[in-house]
Amino acid sequence: MEGQEEKKDAPEAKRVHTYPLIRHSDMNDEMRTEAMELCVTACEKFVNNNENAAKMIKDTMDKKFGASWHVVVGEGYGFEITHEVKNLLYMFFGGNMAICLWKCS
């Protein structure tokens, strides 16, 4: 019985950590929600290709909110950036996957 319970819990455990966690953002609520949903979609679509996920996020943000968006998608990196006020999102998704999205023209 215990073995069966563990098998049932394993898929749920994977789902729990897929919720996005916004670490920092100065975006307005509407832009933050759109950006977060876009980041989740891109990371789910390109699970094993961070470069394509970043490209999808950048291209979509450039079209929706004007040019000069920058994106870093990955694990275990540090950063120091200059960004336009009200145009920064730093979030985690799927456990250790971090997404830093900012606008700087």
C-alpha positions as CSV (number, residue, x, y, z in Angstrom):
1,M,0.0,0.0,0.0
2,E,2.8,2.5,0.8
3,G,4.4,1.9,-2.5
4,Q,1.1,2.8,-4.3
5,E,0.7,6.0,-2.2
6,E,4.2,7.1,-3.1
7,K,3.5,6.6,-6.8
8,K,0.3,8.7,-6.5
9,D,2.1,11.5,-4.7
10,A,5.1,11.7,-7.1
11,P,3.2,13.4,-10.0
12,E,1.6,15.9,-7.6
13,A,5.0,16.8,-6.2
14,K,6.1,17.7,-9.7
15,R,3.1,19.9,-10.2
16,V,3.5,21.8,-7.0
17,H,6.9,23.4,-7.9
18,T,5.7,24.5,-11.4
19,Y,3.9,27.5,-10.0
20,P,5.6,30.7,-10.9
21,L,7.2,32.7,-8.1
22,I,7.8,36.3,-8.7
23,R,10.9,37.3,-6.8
24,H,10.9,41.0,-7.8
25,S,8.9,43.2,-10.1
26,D,8.2,46.9,-10.5
27,M,5.8,46.4,-13.5
28,N,2.1,47.4,-13.2
29,D,-0.3,44.5,-12.5
30,E,-1.5,44.1,-16.0
31,M,2.0,43.9,-17.6
32,R,3.3,41.7,-14.8
33,T,0.5,39.2,-15.3
34,E,1.0,39.1,-19.1
35,A,4.8,38.8,-18.7
36,M,4.5,36.0,-16.1
37,E,2.0,34.0,-18.2
38,L,4.3,34.5,-21.2
39,C,7.3,33.3,-19.3
40,V,5.5,30.2,-18.1
41,T,4.2,29.4,-21.6
42,A,7.7,29.8,-23.1
43,C,9.3,27.6,-20.5
44,E,6.7,24.9,-20.8
45,K,7.0,25.0,-24.7
46,F,10.8,24.9,-24.7
47,V,11.5,22.7,-21.7
48,N,15.0,21.8,-22.8
49,N,16.0,24.9,-24.8
50,N,16.4,28.1,-22.7
51,E,17.6,30.0,-25.7
52,N,14.3,29.5,-27.6
53,A,12.3,30.3,-24.5
54,A,14.1,33.6,-24.1
55,K,13.7,34.4,-27.8
56,M,10.0,33.7,-27.6
57,I,9.6,35.9,-24.5
58,K,11.7,38.8,-26.0
59,D,9.9,38.8,-29.4
60,T,6.5,38.8,-27.8
61,M,7.3,41.5,-25.3
62,D,8.8,43.6,-28.1
63,K,5.6,43.4,-30.1
64,K,3.3,44.0,-27.2
65,F,5.2,46.7,-25.2
66,G,7.7,48.2,-27.6
67,A,11.3,47.4,-28.5
68,S,14.4,46.8,-26.4
69,W,13.3,44.0,-24.1
70,H,16.0,41.7,-22.8
71,V,15.6,38.2,-21.3
72,V,17.8,35.7,-19.4
73,V,16.4,32.2,-18.8
74,G,18.4,29.6,-16.9
75,E,19.7,28.3,-13.7
76,G,22.6,29.4,-11.4
77,Y,23.4,32.9,-12.7
78,G,23.9,36.3,-11.2
79,F,23.2,39.6,-12.8
80,E,23.5,43.3,-12.5
81,I,21.4,45.3,-14.9
82,T,20.2,48.8,-15.7
83,H,16.5,48.9,-16.6
84,E,13.7,51.4,-17.3
85,V,11.5,52.0,-14.3
86,K,8.3,49.9,-14.3
87,N,9.8,47.4,-16.7
88,L,11.5,44.6,-14.6
89,L,10.4,41.1,-13.8
90,Y,12.5,38.5,-11.9
91,M,10.8,35.2,-11.3
92,F,11.4,31.5,-10.8
93,F,9.5,28.7,-12.5
94,G,9.7,24.9,-12.3
95,G,11.9,24.8,-9.3
96,N,15.3,26.3,-10.1
97,M,14.6,27.9,-13.5
98,A,15.0,31.7,-13.2
99,I,13.7,34.3,-15.7
100,C,14.9,37.9,-15.7
101,L,13.0,40.2,-18.0
102,W,13.7,43.9,-18.4
103,K,13.5,46.8,-20.8
104,C,16.4,49.1,-21.5
105,S,16.5,51.2,-24.7
